[in-house]
Amino acid sequence: WDQKNYDRAIADFNEAIRNDPKLALAYFSRAGVWWQKNDLVRAVADYTEALRLDPNQPATYLNRGSVWRIKRDNLREIADYNDAIRLDPGYTTAYVRRGLAYEGNGDRERALADFRTALQLPSAKDDRWSHETARARMALLSEGQSQLSPPNVLAGESGARIALVMGNSAKNFLLRRVLGETALHVMQHAKLPLFLSQ
């Protein structure tokens, strides 16, 4: 998407909210656009409003947790994943993302437990990213290794000096599902390579 498409989408969601201020889906959708624009404050605000209007949507907690990850607020990130799992105990992606949060926080045992749970859920077979991520992270943690990048690199904080060198499927996942345009900018302007395995 280019800037005009983002702006058009924001205008459309603004109109939907003016027409029905209690439409949680409009706030949820606009939050996703703010996230893509890297306006994380507005993204969190809209996800929070969507949850105020409809607190029973695990995907809203999951997405807000992912924004907290970029903002490096580990406690809120994990709390949102906890709520997503409370609402949907079979939510494979929520277990994987919480496992990644635990891993990034140095809590190896909880990370492994979440990755194991994700792999045992029936939905893991239908969620390729979650299945592959959980399997790969478990293997690395079981070997006593962890290749997660520091949060400032994942968030695209200025001064980051590494590049992500990986296969297309991993690159596409990172760009689309976790990091958005910020990751692309970091990768294009990095000085040193970081090799990630799949």
C-alpha positions in Angstrom: 0.0 0.0 0.0 1.1 3.5 -0.6 0.4 6.6 1.6 -2.7 7.5 -0.4 -4.3 4.1 0.2 -3.6 4.3 3.9 -5.1 7.8 4.1 -8.1 6.6 2.1 -8.6 3.7 4.4 -8.3 5.9 7.5 -10.9 8.3 6.0 -13.3 5.3 5.3 -12.9 4.0 8.8 -13.4 7.5 10.3 -16.7 7.7 8.3 -17.8 4.3 9.5 -17.1 5.4 13.1 -19.0 8.7 12.6 -21.9 6.6 11.3 -21.7 4.1 14.2 -19.4 5.0 17.1 -20.0 1.6 18.7 -18.7 -0.4 15.7 -15.8 -2.2 17.2 -14.7 -3.7 13.8 -14.1 -0.2 12.5 -11.8 0.6 15.3 -10.0 -2.7 14.9 -9.6 -2.2 11.2 -8.4 1.4 11.6 -5.9 0.2 14.2 -4.4 -2.1 11.6 -3.9 0.8 9.2 -2.3 2.9 12.0 0.0 0.0 12.7 1.0 -0.2 9.1 1.7 3.5 9.1 3.9 2.9 12.2 1.6 5.2 14.3 1.7 2.9 17.2 0.1 5.3 19.7 -3.0 5.5 17.6 -3.0 1.8 16.8 -3.0 1.0 20.6 -5.7 3.5 21.2 -8.0 2.0 18.5 -7.4 -1.6 19.6 -8.2 -0.5 23.1 -11.4 1.2 22.0 -12.3 -1.9 20.0 -11.8 -4.0 23.1 -13.9 -1.6 25.2 -16.7 -2.0 22.8 -16.3 -5.7 22.3 -14.0 -7.3 24.9 -14.5 -10.8 23.6 -12.4 -10.7 20.5 -9.1 -12.7 20.9 -7.7 -11.3 17.6 -7.9 -7.8 18.9 -5.9 -8.8 22.0 -3.4 -10.6 19.8 -2.9 -7.6 17.5 -2.6 -5.1 20.4 0.0 -7.5 22.0 2.0 -7.4 18.8 2.0 -3.6 18.9 3.2 -3.7 22.5 6.0 -6.0 21.3 7.2 -3.3 18.9 6.8 -0.7 21.6 9.0 -3.0 23.8 6.3 -3.2 26.6 6.8 -6.9 27.4 4.3 -7.0 30.4 1.4 -5.6 28.3 2.4 -7.8 25.4 2.2 -10.9 27.5 -1.0 -9.7 29.2 -2.8 -9.3 25.9 -1.7 -12.7 24.7 -2.9 -14.1 28.0 -6.3 -12.6 27.3 -6.4 -13.9 23.7 -5.7 -17.4 25.1 -8.3 -17.0 27.8 -10.9 -16.2 25.2 -9.8 -18.9 22.8 -7.7 -21.6 24.4 -7.1 -23.1 21.0 -5.6 -19.9 19.5 -2.3 -21.3 18.2 -0.8 -18.0 17.1 -1.4 -16.5 20.5 0.6 -19.3 22.1 3.4 -18.8 19.6 3.6 -15.1 20.1 3.5 -15.4 23.8 6.2 -18.0 23.6 8.3 -15.5 21.6 7.6 -12.8 24.2 8.8 -15.2 27.0 11.8 -16.2 24.9 12.7 -12.5 24.4 12.3 -12.0 28.1 14.7 -14.8 28.9 12.0 -17.1 30.2 13.1 -20.3 28.4 10.8 -22.7 30.2 7.6 -20.8 29.6 8.6 -20.2 26.0 9.1 -23.9 25.5 5.8 -24.7 27.2 3.9 -22.3 24.9 5.6 -23.7 21.7 4.8 -27.2 22.8 1.2 -26.3 23.4 1.0 -24.6 20.1 2.2 -27.7 18.3 -0.3 -29.9 20.1 -3.3 -27.9 19.2 -5.4 -29.2 16.3 -5.4 -25.8 14.7 -1.6 -25.9 14.4 -2.0 -28.1 11.3 -3.9 -25.3 9.5 -1.6 -22.4 10.7 1.7 -23.0 8.9 3.4 -20.0 10.3 2.6 -20.9 13.9 3.6 -24.5 13.4 6.9 -23.8 11.7 7.8 -21.0 14.1 7.0 -23.1 17.2 8.9 -26.1 15.9 12.0 -24.0 15.0 12.0 -22.0 18.3 11.7 -25.2 20.3 14.6 -26.8 18.5 16.8 -23.8 19.1 15.8 -23.4 22.7 16.2 -27.2 23.3 19.8 -26.8 22.1 20.3 -23.9 24.4 20.4 -21.4 21.6 18.2 -18.4 20.8 18.5 -16.3 17.7 15.8 -13.7 18.6 17.0 -10.2 17.8 17.0 -7.6 20.5 13.7 -5.7 20.7 15.3 -2.4 19.5 16.2 -4.1 16.2 12.8 -5.7 15.8 11.1 -2.4 16.5 13.3 -0.6 13.9 14.6 1.8 16.5 17.0 4.4 14.9 20.6 3.3 15.2 19.9 -0.3 14.5 22.9 -1.7 12.5 22.0 -5.2 11.4 20.4 -6.7 8.4 18.1 -9.8 8.3 19.3 -12.3 5.8 16.8 -15.2 5.3 14.8 -17.1 2.8 11.8 -15.4 1.1 9.2 -17.1 3.2 10.7 -15.9 6.5 11.3 -12.4 5.1 7.7 -12.2 3.9 6.5 -13.4 7.2 8.5 -10.8 9.1 7.5 -8.0 6.8 3.8 -8.8 6.7 2.9 -10.3 10.1 5.3 -8.9 12.7 7.3 -5.9 11.7 5.7 -4.1 8.8 7.4 -1.4 6.9 9.8 -0.5 9.8 11.5 -3.9 9.3 12.0 -3.2 5.6 13.6 0.2 6.4 15.9 -1.4 8.9 16.9 -4.2 6.5 17.5 -1.8 3.6 19.8 0.5 5.7 21.6 -2.1 7.8 25.4 -2.5 8.0 25.9 -6.0 9.4 24.1 -9.3 8.5 22.1 -11.4 10.9 21.4 -14.9 9.8 18.1 -16.5 11.0 17.2 -20.1 10.5 13.7 -21.3 9.5 
